[in-house]
């Protein structure tokens, strides 16, 4: 079982992982919407959607891990 300090550090790592994805995802989506006539439109659009969803997942997991470390006293 991890200590509260280790869980807090793990949550911060998740948030730092989500931070660049929060900027890259919308840039990719915007790029795909500007080039709708490109044959790779659907590929770039799907990559942008996956990047945005992974950013949301990592941010949620990071915040949940940090709140578990701060408010759970089950250890």
Kinemage of the C-alpha trace (Angstrom):
@kinemage 1
@onewidth
@group {chain A} dominant
@subgroup {mainchain}
@vectorlist {calphas} color= white
{ca unk a 1} P 0.000 0.000 0.000
{ca unk a 2} L 1.355 3.409 -0.946
{ca unk a 3} L 1.633 6.173 1.601
{ca unk a 4} L -0.230 9.443 1.249
{ca unk a 5} L 2.905 11.264 0.118
{ca unk a 6} L 3.546 8.698 -2.631
{ca unk a 7} L -0.084 8.866 -3.782
{ca unk a 8} L 0.084 12.651 -3.898
{ca unk a 9} L 3.242 12.500 -6.022
{ca unk a 10} L 1.591 9.988 -8.323
{ca unk a 11} L -1.404 12.287 -8.790
{ca unk a 12} L 0.864 15.211 -9.608
{ca unk a 13} L 2.638 13.046 -12.207
{ca unk a 14} L -0.700 12.251 -13.830
{ca unk a 15} L -1.553 15.949 -13.972
{ca unk a 16} L 1.834 16.836 -15.454
{ca unk a 17} L 1.239 14.140 -18.072
{ca unk a 18} L -2.163 15.589 -18.910
{ca unk a 19} L -0.916 19.171 -19.197
{ca unk a 20} L 0.786 18.924 -22.618
{ca unk a 21} L -2.070 16.828 -23.967
{ca unk a 22} L -4.501 19.588 -22.997
{ca unk a 23} L -2.708 21.920 -25.404
{ca unk a 24} L -1.811 19.466 -28.177
{ca unk a 25} L -5.288 17.932 -28.516
{ca unk a 26} L -7.192 21.121 -29.414
{ca unk a 27} L -4.384 22.163 -31.767
{ca unk a 28} L -4.702 18.875 -33.649
{ca unk a 29} L -8.499 19.207 -33.740
{ca unk a 30} L -8.281 22.761 -35.037
{ca unk a 31} L -5.806 21.678 -37.691
{ca unk a 32} L -8.105 18.900 -38.848
{ca unk a 33} L -11.137 21.207 -39.023
{ca unk a 34} L -9.194 23.685 -41.154
{ca unk a 35} L -8.252 20.965 -43.685
{ca unk a 36} L -11.540 19.170 -44.336
{ca unk a 37} L -10.666 18.539 -47.984
{ca unk a 38} L -7.479 16.659 -47.067
{ca unk a 39} L -7.620 12.860 -47.529
{ca unk a 40} L -6.188 12.407 -44.010
{ca unk a 41} L -8.980 14.465 -42.412
{ca unk a 42} L -10.599 11.571 -40.555
{ca unk a 43} L -7.257 10.190 -39.390
{ca unk a 44} L -6.118 13.533 -37.953
{ca unk a 45} L -9.575 14.129 -36.456
{ca unk a 46} L -9.565 10.755 -34.712
{ca unk a 47} L -6.023 11.325 -33.390
{ca unk a 48} L -7.118 14.704 -32.003
{ca unk a 49} L -10.151 13.175 -30.333
{ca unk a 50} L -8.048 10.407 -28.767
{ca unk a 51} L -5.506 12.941 -27.482
{ca unk a 52} L -8.269 15.096 -25.956
{ca unk a 53} L -9.942 12.108 -24.323
{ca unk a 54} L -6.649 10.869 -22.901
{ca unk a 55} L -5.968 14.347 -21.477
{ca unk a 56} L -9.354 14.316 -19.758
{ca unk a 57} L -8.755 10.792 -18.433
{ca unk a 58} L -5.302 11.623 -17.052
{ca unk a 59} L -6.556 14.838 -15.460
{ca unk a 60} L -9.460 13.024 -13.820
{ca unk a 61} L -7.224 10.214 -12.608
{ca unk a 62} L -4.662 12.686 -11.265
{ca unk a 63} L -7.245 14.732 -9.363
{ca unk a 64} L -8.873 11.578 -7.989
{ca unk a 65} L -5.506 10.202 -6.859
{ca unk a 66} L -4.625 13.479 -5.167
{ca unk a 67} L -7.960 13.699 -3.347
{ca unk a 68} L -7.582 10.090 -2.218
{ca unk a 69} L -4.156 10.926 -0.851
{ca unk a 70} L -5.417 14.010 0.955
{ca unk a 71} L -8.746 12.821 2.341
{ca unk a 72} L -8.532 9.039 2.814
{ca unk a 73} L -7.073 7.833 6.092
{ca unk a 74} L -7.415 4.102 5.466
{ca unk a 75} L -3.655 3.464 5.454
